[in-house]
Amino acid sequence: GVGAGWANSIHQSSISIYNAVLCVSYGRIYAGRIAVGLFNRSPAAAVITASWADLGLAATAEYDAVDVWSGKSAGKRLQGSVSSHAEHHSLTLLILSPSSP
């Protein structure tokens, strides 16, 4: 589970708005993990990308991503960014964890 750190991350989250309808919100939760919300407020499906720079991460960092809703992997050893296809008026919620060496 995400645990008590989740509430703190929401309060301390940062947001980068790409345009009026697509945005990324994120917060550090615990053990180097980051919660990332990819919001699609448009009437059409879209691919939303959060770069490591958007998230305040080192460009060379590698992260594994898990989709919170499905519990499935959304990528392993990702470098530089994470992307997700988001249906219209939806939220994709990911947890990024530092990749194991």
C-alpha positions as MATLAB code, in Angstrom:
seq = 'GVGAGWANSIHQSSISIYNAVLCVSYGRIYAGRIAVGLFNRSPAAAVITASWADLGLAATAEYDAVDVWSGKSAGKRLQGSVSSHAEHHSLTLLILSPSSP';
ca = [
       0.000    0.000    0.000;
       0.949    3.603   -0.351;
       0.557    4.237    3.379;
       0.331    7.406    5.436;
       2.918    9.163    3.269;
       0.278    9.499    0.553;
      -1.639   12.219    2.423;
       1.549   14.212    2.946;
       2.475   13.978   -0.730;
      -0.870   15.386   -1.831;
      -0.416   18.372    0.443;
       3.143   18.935   -0.790;
       2.519   18.119   -4.436;
       3.728   20.212   -7.319;
       1.896   20.682  -10.571;
       2.998   21.405  -14.111;
       0.196   22.348  -16.488;
       0.983   21.534  -20.123;
      -2.077   23.308  -21.479;
      -5.617   23.987  -20.399;
      -6.658   20.330  -20.479;
      -3.584   18.120  -19.904;
      -1.563   18.288  -16.706;
       0.770   16.410  -14.407;
       0.688   16.515  -10.625;
       3.254   14.754   -8.477;
       4.525   14.338   -4.967;
       7.264   12.410   -3.229;
       5.803    9.784   -0.937;
       8.444    7.549    0.701;
      11.553    5.459    0.047;
      12.373    7.492   -3.065;
       8.953    6.819   -4.566;
       6.936    9.419   -6.420;
       3.192    9.533   -7.015;
       2.375   10.940  -10.466;
      -1.108   11.933  -11.584;
      -1.646   12.413  -15.312;
      -4.881   14.346  -15.856;
      -6.745   14.525  -19.147;
      -9.528   17.100  -18.938;
     -10.158   17.127  -22.677;
     -13.093   15.561  -24.538;
     -10.655   13.303  -26.457;
      -8.145   10.633  -25.468;
      -4.510   11.778  -25.282;
      -1.011   10.617  -24.424;
       0.378   12.539  -21.466;
       4.108   12.558  -20.744;
       5.929   13.636  -17.593;
       9.639   14.154  -18.068;
      12.124   13.653  -15.267;
      12.769   17.415  -15.461;
       9.015   18.019  -14.860;
       9.263   15.816  -11.768;
      12.506   17.304  -10.454;
      14.450   14.092  -11.072;
      17.979   13.571  -12.353;
      18.033   13.086  -16.119;
      20.017    9.835  -15.750;
      17.715    8.281  -13.127;
      15.865    5.032  -13.885;
      12.430    4.295  -12.462;
       9.907    1.479  -12.539;
       6.266    2.559  -12.853;
       3.139    0.842  -11.524;
      -0.422    1.846  -12.404;
      -2.224    2.287   -9.081;
      -5.670    1.371  -10.424;
      -4.671   -1.882  -12.160;
      -1.627   -2.800  -10.059;
       0.180   -3.633  -13.315;
       3.578   -2.478  -14.467;
       3.541    0.678  -16.571;
       7.226    0.349  -17.423;
      10.543   -0.925  -16.122;
      13.858    0.928  -16.013;
      12.279    4.015  -17.580;
      14.717    6.739  -18.501;
      13.925   10.427  -18.934;
      10.112   10.291  -18.866;
       6.951    8.307  -18.302;
       3.889    8.413  -20.580;
       0.387    7.067  -20.438;
      -2.595    6.953  -22.774;
      -5.435    8.668  -20.916;
      -9.054    8.465  -21.963;
     -11.075   11.688  -22.034;
     -11.829   13.240  -18.647;
      -9.649   10.732  -16.806;
      -6.792   10.392  -14.363;
      -3.922    7.948  -14.609;
      -2.180    7.481  -11.261;
       1.317    5.993  -11.244;
       3.852    5.210   -8.557;
       7.474    5.560   -9.667;
      10.092    3.596   -7.722;
      13.846    3.800   -8.260;
      14.925    0.843  -10.413;
      17.063   -1.752   -8.669;
      20.681   -1.861   -9.866;
];
